[in-house]
Amino acid sequence: MKKIYIILFCNLFLLGCSSDFLDKAPISNANEAEFYKSQKDIETAMWSAYNSLYTLYGPESLPSFYGELMSDNAYSDNAAGRIQDYESFELHTMTIDNELVFNFWNNYYKAIYVVNNIIASAEKLDFASRDALIGEAKFLRALYYFDMVRAWGDVPLVTTPLSIANAYAQGRTPKEQVYAQIVADLDFAAAKLPVKTSQRFVGAASQEAANTLLGKVYLTMGNKPKAAETLLKVYGKFTLVPYADLWNLTKKNGASSIFEIQYKGGVSSPYSLYWAMFSPVDNRVVTAWGGGFNQITDDLWNAYETGDPRRDISIQNGYTTANNSFVDVKFPIKWKDAAAPVAGLREASNNNFIVLRYADVLLMLTEATSDPKYLNEVRARVNLPLYGSVGYPAQYNTIELALEHERQVEFACEFHRWFDLIRTGRAITVIKNSDKNITITEEELLLPIPFLVINQNPDVISQNEAYK
């Protein structure tokens, strides 16, 4: 049933399908709606909603490639599949037929359809925890649309299960309306979700997660007063754990974690692939194989100050082969799991993925208020000179440059960098001045709308300006 429903939406909105399948689709719609009759049904459906995060935030995802590979932090050494599609992110040579972009678009709308159906079904029921469960679904929907609107700009805003006719008629919604829906969803979630200490299960969305994401949304919208007001609701509720503890497999979901995707290592469990895919390509020593994605640039390596412990916790500088030859490649080790069993030349690792953590709240508060005290909390945790003190690096002589530097080294490889640079208006300058030395325009900050999506309904879906 669930498989039918996901295929239905994918075909309706994105891929096109045979007339026979379309004729049968309304029956699947009705049956799916009938499935959600109780609190237990909604709770079961929410597992499917959370499972979407494995795809949407995996190592080969939109946040990974848009957030890191397009930035000055990373490059791809991958040598398999459609190499040009990966290089399009790294080198900013994007085309409308990029299969990765098409897959990302599809994956987000599949996930959005799942949460839309949960919300619509739950709203017809009456039980004590109904609004909290709807809050979880709306948090996820807000997270997904926030990723999409930043990557594509105007996107079709779908908030209810659609009929076939309505699906094909849905055009792109102005980004201002998309942001308004994101804010509304997160306002609801923050009001209805429990605090993290009372979350429904470890890894579930919480009130603090909703407010943290909402604060980032307000910053992206340029509303710093609202961002500060919202983020202060989270301030002081978490602590900065030692940096190494964030990646310690025995200390997952620690005191800094606000929203964390849950994995369990082992070939028969929902395991993570960050370690396998971010290790050097075909290394056969560090890992069984190695995907070669998001390898570390000299720009990122050199951004660390002398004595910053975060560098060697985050990045390994080369490795030695079985033939005792040194390979000069820098790669992420935050998700290292040396004891992970291997499934098909890929480590079935036990690492979680942290989407929101307390250092992000602190650095966003400085961004929203221009008060360096929050930034200095992050620096004090790693025993570095505080902003404004003797010994602080002179090249970061404004609060804006100080924040840009701190976010780069604090969140290295965690899918933040390109989003951060676009939010602060620095992306074009930074990528030009990096070793990549790439010249791009404002219009090229957005991804193209996939060709197959436009081709399905060219009278309704328009292309982004840089790709016309």
SELUMMAR-556111 format. One record per atom (N, C-alpha, C): residue in three letters; x, y, z. Coordinates in steps of 0.001 Angstrom, whole numbers, plus 500000, padded with zeros to 6 digits. Example, Ala and Ser with C-alpha at 12.3 -4.5 7.8 and 13.67 -1.06 7.14 Angstrom:
2
ala513190494310507800;ala512300495500507800;ala513200496700507800;ser512850497750507080;ser513670498940507140;ser512900500030507870;
END
This chain:
468
met500814498792500000;met500000500000500000;met500844501252500000;lys501828501330500939;lys502671502517501006;lys503510502649499747;lys503983501521499218;lys504774501569497994;lys503945502130496852;ile502684501695496747;ile501803502196495705;ile501633503696495826;tyr501475504162497065;tyr501201505579497278;tyr502393506438496911;ile503592506005497260;ile504782506779496917;ile504961506818495412;ile504788505682494750;ile504894505653493300;ile503831506546492680;leu502640506546493246;leu501563507383492743;leu501979508839492736;phe502472509332493853;phe502805510747493912;phe503975511070492999;cys504959510203492982;cys506113510443492125;cys505664510572490679;asn504771509691490263;asn504291509734488893;asn503396510928488647;leu502519511225489580;leu501628512360489418;leu502396513644489207;phe503312513883490111;phe503917515202490187;phe505165515340489348;leu505826514201489094;leu507179514342488606;leu507506513546487355;leu507024512348487240;leu507580511465486243;leu506662511215485047;gly505365511365485236;gly504439510942484213;gly504258509442484301;cys503123508926483846;cys502919507484483911;cys501858507078482913;ser501612505788482809;ser500676505272481814;ser499244505620482183;ser498367505658481181;ser496967505975481442;ser496318504901482308;asp496747503647482171;asp496192502583483000;asp496460502846484479;phe497695503250484784;phe498019503512486190;phe497247504713486693;leu497131505742485870;leu496385506923486296;leu494924506580486565;asp494381505691485776;asp492985505290485981;asp492794504614487326;lys493817503912487797;lys493716503188489058;lys494121504047490258;ala494791505159490003;ala495365505943491096;ala494345506432492120;pro493170506942491727;pro492237507415492743;pro491820506337493736;ile491785505078493316;ile491455503991494227;ile492535503868495296;ser493794503952494893;ser494889503915495856;ser494800505079496819;asn494441506252496308;asn494265507423497162;asn493253507144498262;ala492111506631497872;ala491035506392498833;ala491447505347499867;asn492059504280499395;asn492461503228500313;asn493488503715501312;glu494433504521500855;glu495458505017501759;glu494838505888502841;ala493924506747502454;ala493274507614503431;ala492517506798504469;glu491951505667504045;glu491202504824504958;glu492097504130505972;phe493382504015505654;phe494294503287506535;phe494467503984507878;tyr494470505316507899;tyr494756506079509105;tyr493470506312509891;lys493205505405510824;lys491955505473511573;lys492147505696513059;ser493384505674513530;ser493610505728514970;ser494949506387515279;gln495162506654516559;gln496443507187517009;gln497577506239516615;lys497378504945516793;lys498414503977516453;lys498762504033514973;asp497750504205514131;asp497996504299512694;asp498853505522512362;ile498563506643513005;ile499328507863512763;ile500758507688513262;glu500913507086514416;glu502259506854514951;glu503055505926514033;thr502408504898513503;thr503073503995512568;thr503485504739511307;ala502603505583510807;ala502912506354509604;ala504076507312509825;met504205507830511044;met505303508756511327;met506664508073511226;trp506724506765511479;trp507998506075511277;trp508430506194509823;ser507493506053508916;ser507806506215507495;ser508287507627507207;ala507662508611507852;ala508065510003507650;ala509502510232508110;tyr509846509738509288;tyr511218509896509776;tyr512217509113508923;asn511804507981508397;asn512704507195507552;asn513138507947506301;ser512322508911505857;ser512690509708504688;ser513997510461504909;leu514324510743506158;leu515557511477506456;leu516791510705506036;tyr516716509372506020;tyr517871508587505597;tyr518281508931504163;thr517298509182503328;thr517574509558501939;thr517871511048501819;leu517044511868502442;leu517143513315502245;leu518384513921502881;tyr518962513251503895;tyr520167513764504544;tyr521314512755504505;gly521279511845503560;gly522359510887503409;gly523599511522502802;pro524669510741502634;pro525915511295502080;pro525792511762500635;glu524865511188499878;glu524647511611498489;glu523284512300498381;ser523121513378499120;ser521847514077499199;ser521995515530498780;leu520882516209498655;leu520902517640498355;leu521673518431499405;pro521395518279500712;pro522176519040501687;pro523675518755501609;ser524051517518501312;ser525462517162501207;ser526126517839500017;phe525542517687498853;phe526193518194497640;phe525991519697497469;tyr524810520200497791;tyr524584521640497710;tyr525274522337498880;gly525173521764500064;gly525715522409501256;gly527229522371501356;glu527863521309500839;glu529314521183500952;glu530029521186499607;leu529588520347498670;leu530332520159497431;leu530356521419496572;met529321522240496648;met529298523479495877;met530156524571496518;ser530595524347497735;ser531317525378498479;ser532828525252498288;asp533546526096499011;asp535005526054499017;asp535540524967499933;asn534666524222500587;asn535088523191501545;asn535473521871500911;ala534857521523499786;ala534906520125499351;ala534992519983497839;tyr535474518803497440;tyr535471518411496030;tyr535141516920495966;ser534839516441494767;ser534492515031494594;ser535610514289493874;asp535963513115494399;asp536917512216493751;asp536210510968493239;asn534906510982493281;asn534140509811492871;asn534440509458491419;ala534570508160491157;ala534913507714489808;ala533889506742489248;ala532687506745489807;ala531657505817489342;ala530383506580489023;gly529529505991488191;gly528248506613487867;gly528414507786486916;arg527445508689486950;arg527481509885486091;arg528392510934486743;ile529685510793486473;ile530670511649487122;ile530385513113486848;gln529906513428485643;gln529657514824485293;gln528567515441486169;asp527654514617486667;asp526602515147487526;asp527166515581488876;tyr528120514809489406;tyr528767515205490654;tyr529648516431490431;glu530375516426489339;glu531243517565489037;glu530454518855488827;ser529210518723488399;ser528387519918488209;ser528173520669489513;phe528107519939490626;phe528008520593491931;phe529351521189492324;glu530399520427492184;glu531724520891492588;glu532183522103491783;leu531973522065490462;leu532517523075489564;leu531505524117489118;his530265524000489570;his529208524949489204;his528991524968487690;thr528897523775487123;thr528617523627485694;thr527273522924485518;met526290523382486245;met524999522704486338;met524218522790485030;thr523546521687484676;thr522679521644483505;thr521307521112483908;ile520324521349483060;ile518937521020483410;ile518670519517483393;asp519588518732482818;asp519381517283482763;asp520189516540483822;asn520673517242484833;asn521429516595485900;asn520530515605486643;glu520905514337486618;glu520054513300487207;glu519985513403488727;leu521072513856489342;leu521051514011490793;leu520018515050491201;val519978516156490498;val519017517216490818;val517597516690490669;phe517362515932489613;phe516043515342489408;phe515677514388490538;asn516623513552490943;asn516362512617492038;asn516099513348493349;phe516860514415493603;phe516643515185494828;phe515231515758494844;trp514814516349493748;trp513463516916493634;trp512422515840493931;asn512571514695493291;asn511631513587493500;asn511580513163494962;asn512754513006495560;asn512815512503496932;asn512128513444497914;tyr512301514742497720;tyr511646515690498623;tyr510127515626498475;tyr509637515554497253;tyr508184515519497108;tyr507573514194497541;lys508306513117497420;lys507821511862497998;lys507667512008499513;ala508685512576500143;ala508651512744501597;ala507566513719502023;ile507392514782501258;ile506356515770501570;ile504972515150501432;tyr504820514291500444;tyr503509513657500304;tyr503175512779501502;val504156512087502008;val503927511249503190;val503441512090504366;val504138513200504653;val503739514009505806;val502417514732505553;asn502161515145504315;asn500870515771504017;asn499715514821504299;asn499899513566503925;asn498830512592504154;asn498629512331505642;ile499721512296506396;ile499623512109507846;ile498870513282508471;ile499236514486508093;ile498594515679508659;ile497107515697508335;ala496773515471507060;ala495369515506506650;ala494553514432507360;ser495147513263507532;ser494430512174508195;ser494289512424509691;ala495359512888510324;ala495323513120511768;ala494331514212512140;glu494204515207511285;glu493282516316511579;glu491826515863511633;lys491526514700511082;lys490161514167511111;lys489902513322512357;leu490941513054513128;leu490824512198514298;leu490824513021515577;asp490538512364516689;asp490505513060517979;asp491129512162519047;phe492356512498519449;phe493014511798520545;phe493996512768521192;ala494433512467522377;ala495154513443523204;ala496443513945522574;ser497190513056521940;ser498494513460521401;ser498429513850519926;arg497228514061519413;arg497073514339517981;arg497894515549517537;asp497745516680518236;asp498419517898517795;asp499935517776517881;ala500429517024518864;ala501877516819518963;ala502388516007517778;leu501634514987517368;leu502026514196516209;leu501958515028514933;ile500929515849514813;ile500860516763513668;ile502050517721513704;gly502427518147514901;gly503586519019515044;gly504861518371514536;glu505032517076514823;glu506199516369514300;glu506189516371512775;ala505029516082512188;ala504921516050510731;ala505168517432510130;lys504649518466510780;lys504851519822510251;lys506293520274510398;phe506968519826511444;phe508394520120511563;phe509149519533510374;leu508883518276510050;leu509555517644508924;leu509214518347507618;arg507948518687507429;arg507562519379506196;arg508283520721506080;ala508393521452507184;ala509099522730507173;ala510570522534506824;leu511193521516507405;leu512594521225507119;leu512790520940505636;tyr511899520152505046;tyr512021519778503641;tyr511827520993502733;tyr510803521779502997;tyr510582522958502161;tyr511678524001502345;phe512247524075503531;phe513350525010503763;phe514550524630502893;asp514865523349502824;asp515934522899501928;asp515599523247500481;met514385522969500065;met514007523143498669;met513992524613498254;val513416525477499078;val513292526878498683;val514661527543498624;arg515588527095499448;arg516937527655499377;arg517683527158498139;ala517429525933497733;ala518145525365496592;ala517528525745495250;trp516180525846495179;trp515507526094493907;trp514770527436493836;gly514608528126494943;gly513798529340494914;gly512331528975494941;asp511554529529494039;asp510135529199493946;asp509968527705493674;val509154527036494475;val508867525615494258;val507361525397494449;pro506798524372493823;pro505389524072494059;pro505131523795495540;leu504239524562496126;leu503898524394497540;leu502680523495497643;val502908522290498115;val501850521291498236;val501681520972499715;thr500510521234500270;thr500292521001501702;thr499134520051501977;thr498513519536500933;thr497429518564501087;thr497610517461500054;pro497073516272500312;pro497076515241499267;pro496298515745498054;leu496874515625496864;leu496283516210495669;leu495601515170494796;ser494562515604494109;ser493975514788493049;ser494906514834491844;ile494665513955490881;ile495490513925489675;ile495437515259488954;ala494241515791488759;ala494094517053488027;ala494820518187488736;asn494700518252490048;asn495358519322490801;asn496871519172490808;ala497345517929490823;ala498786517702490811;ala499410518247489542;tyr498787517971488410;tyr499335518449487151;tyr499186519958486981;ala498238520545487669;ala498006521986487536;ala498840522824488488;gln499578522171489394;gln500317522888490421;gln501586523509489855;gly501655524830489847;gly502852525523489382;gly503776525861490540;arg504810526622490240;arg505755527039491266;arg505141528168492103;thr505335528084493395;thr504814529070494332;thr505920530070494656;pro505616531371494648;pro506647532353495014;pro507279532008496354;lys508578532187496434;lys509310531752497624;lys508814532438498891;glu508296533654498776;glu507778534342499954;glu506614533570500574;gln505772532976499724;gln504659532173500231;gln505159530847500819;val506201530294500215;val506778529060500752;val507345529320502140;tyr508062530442502290;tyr508606530786503607;tyr507488531028504620;ala506416531642504182;ala505290531871505096;ala504724530551505605;gln504648529549504739;gln504161528235505150;gln505149527557506094;ile506436527695505818;ile507461527131506700;ile507337527724508098;val507188529045508168;val507042529712509465;val505783529231510173;ala504678529128509433;ala503422528667510044;ala503563527247510586;asp504203526377509821;asp504402524995510276;asp505254524945511534;leu506315525739511572;leu507213525709512728;leu506598526395513939;asp505794527428513721;asp505055528030514838;asp504136526998515480;phe503429526244514638;phe502541525194515143;phe503354524142515895;ala504457523706515283;ala505275522665515901;ala505833523120517244;ala506321524355517310;ala506891524857518563;ala505842524950519659;ala504592525227519271;ala503514525353520250;ala502992524002520728;lys503080522982519877;lys502439521701520184;lys503405520580520576;leu504661520713520213;leu505611519636520519;leu506072519702521964;pro506413518569522546;pro506984518569523906;pro508425519069523873;val508939519450525023;val510360519795525113;val511176518525524903;lys512449518705524607;lys513272517560524223;lys513349516492525309;thr513357516898526551;thr513437515917527630;thr512192515042527720;ser511119515451527035;ser509882514664527020;ser509525514205525618;gln510492514215524698;gln510216513833523315;gln509659512411523252;arg508885512156522206;arg508149510896522096;arg509092509696522034;phe510214509828521380;phe511266508813521364;phe512567509538521048;val513682508907521313;val514969509540521042;val515101509790519541;gly515268511062519190;gly515358511441517781;gly514106512098517239;ala513025512093518015;ala511795512736517552;ala511948514256517594;ala511170514942516779;ala511171516405516784;ala510679516912518134;ser511215518043518561;ser510867518631519848;ser510595520123519680;gln510105520734520739;gln509875522166520742;gln511166522926520428;glu512273522519521032;glu513544523203520803;glu514023523037519361;ala513789521870518771;ala514161521664517371;ala513374522607516469;ala512080522747516752;ala511246523644515951;ala511719525091516073;asn512044525526517276;asn512496526910517461;asn513878527148516864;thr514751526161516940;thr516078526306516326;thr515960526449514820;leu515176525572514213;leu514990525666512765;leu514298526969512397;leu513311527369513182;leu512605528620512903;leu513560529811512997;gly514457529802513960;gly515443530868514056;gly516294530953512808;lys516699529805512275;lys517492529797511041;lys516670530290509860;val515404529940509829;val514519530421508770;val514414531942508821;tyr514202532493509998;tyr514117533951510123;tyr515420534623509693;leu516558534050510049;leu517829534618509594;leu517911534612508075;thr517498533518507457;thr517534533410506002;thr516592534415505353;met515485534709506010;met514531535699505512;met515009537125505764;gly516067537284506543;gly516583538615506842;gly515945539283508034;asn515187538522508830;asn514494539084509997;asn515291538735511255;lys516325539518511521;lys517199539216512654;lys516520539395514010;pro515671540406514204;pro515001540503515507;pro514166539268515849;lys513401538757514870;lys512597537555515127;lys513485536330515323;ala514607536288514587;ala515534535182514771;ala516075535168516193;ala516488536335516677;ala517028536412518040;ala515976536031519068;glu514773536551518910;glu513680536248519848;glu513415534746519906;thr513437534102518754;thr513140532672518683;thr514287531832519233;leu515498532170518875;leu516658531393519316;leu516907531529520811;leu516542532663521376;leu516712532834522825;leu515816531887523618;lys514778531356522986;lys513937530362523645;lys514676529034523828;val515745528852523056;val516533527626523128;val517807527849523942;tyr518242529083524001;tyr519516529399524660;tyr519508528945526125;gly520579528268526518;gly520727527808527894;gly520092526467528188;lys519355525908527235;lys518702524620527466;lys519589523428527082;phe520712523717526433;phe521647522678526027;phe523044523116526469;thr524001522245526337;thr525381522588526682;thr526310522181525544;leu527478522814525519;leu528498522469524540;leu529337521321525089;val529174520158524544;val529987519015524958;val531355519128524299;pro532380518444524823;pro533674518414524124;pro533490518026522661;tyr534232518679521788;tyr533995518518520352;tyr534083517058519916;ala535030516334520440;ala535182514926520054;ala533972514088520450;asp533289514486521513;asp532125513720521969;asp530987513743520961;leu530933514781520130;leu529878514863519120;leu529915513685518165;trp531105513108517981;trp531288512044516990;trp531602510706517642;asn531540510668518958;asn531821509440519695;asn530614508510519601;leu530829507315519095;leu529728506377518875;leu529051505948520168;thr529715506122521294;thr529116505762522583;thr528416506949523243;lys528426508113522576;lys527844509319523170;lys526880510012522223;lys526140509218521471;lys525158509779520547;lys524025510449521332;asn523367511420520683;asn522250512138521312;asn522671512793522630;gly523811513453522584;gly524356514081523778;gly523707515405524115;ala524304516105525061;ala523713517329525608;ala523732518495524639;ser524445518364523508;ser524450519414522481;ser523461519140521363;ser522937517932521312;ser522113517514520183;ser520693518040520306;ile520217518703519256;ile518855519237519226;ile517967518409518302;phe518483518055517120;phe517739517145516238;phe518753516273515515;glu518624514969515683;glu519644514026515254;glu518987512831514570;ile519455512508513387;ile518936511358512651;ile519552510087513218;gln518710509121513535;gln519128507929514268;gln519490506780513326;tyr520680506245513522;tyr521110505054512795;tyr521540503982513790;lys521550502751513324;lys522039501636514136;lys522913500766513242;gly524164500620513604;gly525089499885512772;gly524735498414512635;gly525225497825511553;gly524979496405511301;gly524244496211509995;val524566495149509298;val524030494953507949;val522528494730507927;ser521937494321509037;ser520488494092509063;ser519750495238509757;ser520442496359510002;ser519860497507510690;ser519869498721509766;pro519179499791510144;pro519279501042509374;pro520630501705509643;tyr521630501336508856;tyr522988501812509090;tyr523287503067508271;ser524332503781508674;ser524706505004507960;ser525882504730507028;leu525999505584505998;leu527016505399504969;leu527995506567504871;tyr527962507479505814;tyr528832508656505728;tyr530304508245505718;trp530679507321506593;trp532067506896506675;trp532499506231505369;ala531683505359504837;ala532032504661503596;ala532128505618502415;met531203506547502299;met531131507386501104;met532039508607501168;phe532420509037502363;phe533300510195502488;phe534781509803502650;ser535081508513502698;ser536471508075502753;ser537067508120501337;pro538394508134501208;pro539023508301499889;pro538600507221498900;val538455507618497656;val537934506712496640;val538843505504496465;asp538225504327496461;asp538912503069496182;asp540181502906497011;asn540121503292498299;asn541335503257499119;asn541704501849499578;arg540695501037499882;arg540862499630500254;arg541695499426501524;val541973500501502239;val542753500410503470;val542031501103504615;val541685502346504401;val540942503101505409;val539562502486505582;thr538926502192504454;thr537643501495504427;thr537732500382503383;ala536688499585503292;ala536708498460502352;ala536822498925500903;trp536272500087500635;trp536321500620499262;trp536584502114499311;gly535552502929499533;gly535698504374499624;gly535010505082498479;gly534046505950498814;gly533264506640497788;gly533936507864497205;gly534767508547497996;gly535473509717497486;gly534655510986497403;phe533499511015498045;phe532681512230498022;phe533134513210499104;asn532926514486498854;asn533170515556499830;asn534563515460500454;gln535558515313499581;gln536943515351500043;gln537324516788500397;ile538282516953501260;ile538543518249501883;ile539527519086501056;thr539152520336500824;thr540020521256500093;thr541079521850501021;asp542122522388500405;asp543122523112501185;asp542523524365501814;asp541506524948501168;asp540844526129501745;asp540297525820503133;leu539630524691503268;leu539080524328504575;leu540203523948505542;trp541130523130505113;trp542227522691505974;trp542985523906506530;asn543257524882505678;asn544030526055506090;asn543213527059506891;ala541900526878506936;ala541059527804507707;ala541218527605509206;tyr541676526439509615;tyr541822526174511051;tyr543015526948511622;glu542811527517512781;glu543884528205513479;glu544843527186514110;thr546071527629514312;thr547030526786515023;thr546484526440516410;gly546488525179516721;gly546014524746518029;gly544523524463518114;asp543807524602517006;asp542368524301517021;asp542188522780516963;pro541711522167518037;pro541592520698518048;pro540548520174517078;arg539665521043516606;arg538587520602515715;arg539118520091514377;arg540280520584513950;arg540798520158512646;arg541080518664512623;asp541859518185513576;asp542261516777513539;asp541163515838514012;ile540139516376514657;ile538955515575514984;ile538061515431513755;ser538125516413512854;ser537240516460511691;ser537837515864510436;ile539159515976510278;ile539795515688508993;ile541046514846509191;gln541228513857508317;gln542490513104508272;gln543290513563507065;asn544563513807507279;asn545436514307506220;asn546231513152505617;gly545607512456504669;gly546267511394503944;gly546207510034504618;tyr546654509007503896;tyr546703507646504432;tyr547797506867503712;thr548172505752504279;thr549214504901503712;thr548591503631503152;thr548946503282501927;thr548376502119501262;thr549001500834501782;ala548469499721501313;ala549018498415501689;ala550443498247501181;asn550805498995500145;asn552168498949499604;asn553078499992500234;asn552588500583501336;asn553375501557502102;asn553613502858501336;ser552702503200500439;ser552767504480499726;ser551804505459500390;phe552232506694500521;phe551388507708501136;phe550522508374500076;val549232508470500351;val548288509136499454;val547891510463500079;asp548200511528499382;asp547983512880499898;asp546563513337499578;val545639512954500423;val544243513363500265;val543668513619501650;lys542951514691501772;lys542321515034503050;lys540852514641502974;phe540346514006504044;phe538977513510503996;phe538332513576505381;pro536990513629505423;pro536282513765506706;pro536369512488507535;ile536529512657508847;ile536541511490509746;ile535559511658510909;lys534666512640510818;lys533693512811511896;lys532834511564512064;trp532582510869510960;trp531700509696511016;trp532495508392510931;lys533730508428511382;lys534558507228511346;lys533959506132512221;asp533904504942511659;asp533448503771512417;asp534302502589511992;ala535485502503512593;ala536475501502512187;ala536012500077512435;ala535065499896513347;ala534608498549513689;ala533357498132512922;ala532908498974511998;ala531651498678511302;ala531785497437510413;pro530773496568510403;pro530780495457509453;pro530594495986508036;val530976495202507060;val530944495631505668;val529797494940504937;ala529048495747504190;ala527960495225503360;ala528187495693501929;gly528611494772501059;gly528840495152499678;gly529903496219499509;leu531016496085500176;leu532154497022500135;leu531841498371500772;arg530766498449501512;arg530433499686502210;arg530200499390503688;glu530806500195504537;glu530654500000505974;glu529220500279506410;ala528638499344507143;ala527301499508507718;ala527468500160509085;ser527637501475509080;ser528133502188510258;ser527039502573511246;asn527503502886512447;asn526618503162513574;asn526484504655513884;asn527032505505513015;asn526997506942513279;asn525610507526513058;asn525183508416513949;asn524027509263513684;asn524458510448512836;phe523469511222512390;phe523772512485511707;phe523034513609512428;ile523786514594512900;ile523194515704513649;ile522789516813512688;val521517517103512629;val520997518165511768;val521066519519512475;leu520721519536513756;leu520718520775514545;leu521423520517515869;arg522372521385516221;arg523037521249517511;arg523279522622518128;tyr523665522608519402;tyr523648523834520200;tyr524631524891519693;ala525790524500519182;ala526726525496518651;ala526086526309517535;asp525197525704516781;asp524470526423515721;asp523594527513516329;val522906527201517414;val522090528194518104;val522954529377518539;leu524099529081519131;leu524968530144519636;leu525490531035518515;leu525967530429517438;leu526510531229516349;leu525409531987515606;met524225531418515521;met523110532164514924;met522688533333515814;leu522795533178517117;leu522464534292518012;leu523427535459517810;thr524699535163517635;thr525628536256517325;thr525299536869515973;glu524936536059514997;glu524544536579513687;glu523313537473513793;ala522394537107514649;ala521146537861514781;ala521314539133515609;thr522245539122516568;thr522349540228517519;thr523636541045517393;ser524610540517516685;ser525964541099516600;ser526688541095517948;asp526198540326518877;asp526844540207520188;asp527806539018520152;pro529115539262520331;pro530082538169520207;pro530092537198521376;lys529315537468522409;lys529407536588523584;lys529006535150523251;tyr528067534990522346;tyr527621533641521983;tyr528709532935521168;leu529292533635520217;leu530405533095519446;leu531546532697520374;asn531810533533521353;asn532922533259522257;asn532683532041523138;glu531436531689523380;glu531164530435524083;glu531658529242523269;val531466529314521956;val531912528232521074;val533436528159521061;arg534082529307521001;arg535546529323520973;arg536150528905522313;ala535509529296523394;ala536028528929524720;ala536023527418524905;arg535057526749524301;arg534965525289524421;arg536192524593523849;val536874525227522869;val538085524619522286;val539342525431522640;asn539222526286523657;asn540375527004524218;asn541121527855523191;leu540352528573522370;leu540938529499521410;leu540719530940521867;pro541574531885521444;pro541397533282521846;pro540009533799521484;leu539408534539522387;leu538058535042522174;leu538059536222521215;tyr536958536359520498;tyr536810537522519621;tyr536905538792520462;gly537749539728520013;gly537945540971520742;gly539123540946521690;ser539751539768521847;ser540874539655522772;ser542196539633522006;val543281539833522736;val544610539704522157;val544801538256521700;gly545316538101520507;gly545541536752519986;gly544478536287519016;tyr543338537009518969;tyr542321536611517994;tyr542822536944516589;pro542603536063515595;pro543137536285514244;pro542705537629513651;ala543689538425513254;ala543417539787512797;ala542633539830511498;gln542714538782510678;gln542030538825509383;gln540515538755509508;tyr540037538308510663;tyr538580538254510876;tyr538189539444511757;asn538335540624511212;asn538258541846512024;asn536873542463512096;thr535867541755511584;thr534475542172511782;thr533700540991512334;ile532582541260512959;ile531792540168513524;ile531288539244512415;glu531042539817511227;glu530560539010510108;glu531641538034509638;leu532875538522509489;leu533960537637509066;leu534310536630510156;ala534217537053511397;ala534479536134512509;ala533475534982512509;leu532218535298512268;leu531188534266512213;leu531394533332511029;glu531721533905509885;glu531943533088508693;glu533063532079508939;his534136532553509554;his535254531668509885;his534839530600510888;glu534159531025511944;glu533817530076513015;glu532861529003512527;arg531893529386511713;arg530948528398511195;arg531648527419510258;gln532615527894509489;gln533316526995508574;gln534043525896509329;val534739526241510408;val535537525230511112;val534715524442512132;glu533680525052512685;glu532830524344513652;glu531963523292512972;phe531445523626511778;phe530502522732511089;phe531094522123509826;ala532399522009509758;ala533038521456508567;ala532438520107508199;cys532049519973506942;cys531545518717506360;cys530112518381506784;glu529454519241507559;glu528129518926508108;glu526976519522507293;phe527227519889506060;phe526210520330505110;phe525714521758505368;his526550522609505964;his526146523982506266;his526739525034505325;arg527946524836504833;arg528781525922504322;arg528129526737503209;trp527663526094502138;trp527118526862501010;trp525818527557501399;phe524991526906502201;phe523787527553502716;phe524150528802503511;asp525193528694504352;asp525621529831505167;asp526083530992504291;leu526914530689503309;leu527474531745502463;leu526399532438501632;ile525415531685501185;ile524311532312500441;ile523498533196501371;arg523229532721502577;arg522434533512503534;arg523104534850503844;thr524407534850503961;thr525116536076504331;thr525537536915503128;gly525205536448501924;gly525539537219500724;gly526996537131500315;arg527701536128500774;arg529140536022500534;arg529530534895499582;ala528572534137499090;ala528894532937498313;ala529694533261497055;ile529279534237496296;ile529928534549495018;ile531375534980495240;thr531604535820496242;thr532948536299496540;thr533847535182497043;val533341534384497968;val534162533329498580;val534561532284497553;ile533639531834496709;ile533988530781495751;ile534948531303494690;lys534862532584494364;lys535811533181493417;lys537200533283494026;asn537284533610495288;asn538582533787495946;asn539162532485496485;ser538460531392496338;ser538938530090496811;ser539849529459495769;asp540419528310496108;asp541239527584495135;asp540431527123493929;lys539141526999494090;lys538296526647492946;lys538257527769491911;asn538339529015492363;asn538418530182491480;asn537310530178490421;ile536079530052490885;ile534934529950489985;ile534132531256490018;thr533796531741488837;thr532962532934488722;thr531525532507488468;ile530623532911489340;ile529205532600489156;ile528388533873489339;thr527155533822488888;thr526234534946489023;thr525228534665490128;glu524484535680490503;glu523445535526491516;glu522434534469491100;glu522087534450489813;glu521093533492489324;glu521590532051489436;glu522910531864489351;glu523473530512489394;glu523598529962490810;leu523192530732491791;leu523140530208493151;leu522013529193493312;leu521024529270492437;leu519911528319492462;leu520189527153491535;leu519633526005491867;leu519694524846490989;leu518644524972489891;pro518838524271488779;pro517787524273487749;pro516591523431488176;ile515419523814487708;ile514266522917487815;ile514524521763486849;pro514405520515487287;pro514733519394486400;pro513963519456485082;phe514667519134484002;phe514075519190482667;phe512815518343482569;leu512838517148483144;leu511685516259483031;leu510468516817483759;val510689517595484812;val509574518218485524;val508929519283484650;ile509748520097483998;ile509214521140483110;ile508574520505481886;asn509219519493481350;asn508705518848480150;asn507345518215480389;gln507093517790481604;gln505797517204481950;gln504678518226481818;asn504951519470482176;asn503916520496482110;asn504545521873481884;pro505029522142480669;pro505753523387480398;pro504901524640480528;asp503590524499480463;asp502723525667480601;asp502559526105482053;val502973525249482980;val502771525535484408;val504090525728485148;ile505076524888484837;ile506362524939485538;ile507377525704484692;ser507953526752485241;ser508950527560484538;ser510351527235485039;gln511364527615484239;gln512758527349484572;gln513381528542485301;asn514362528264486152;asn515127529328486776;asn515947530076485733;glu516166531346485993;glu516693532282485012;glu518024531846484412;ala518918531302485225;ala520259530961484736;ala520244529814483733;tyr519125529086483630;tyr519102527865482820;tyr518107527951481665;lys517615529152481397;lys516668529315480286;lys517405529335478938;
END
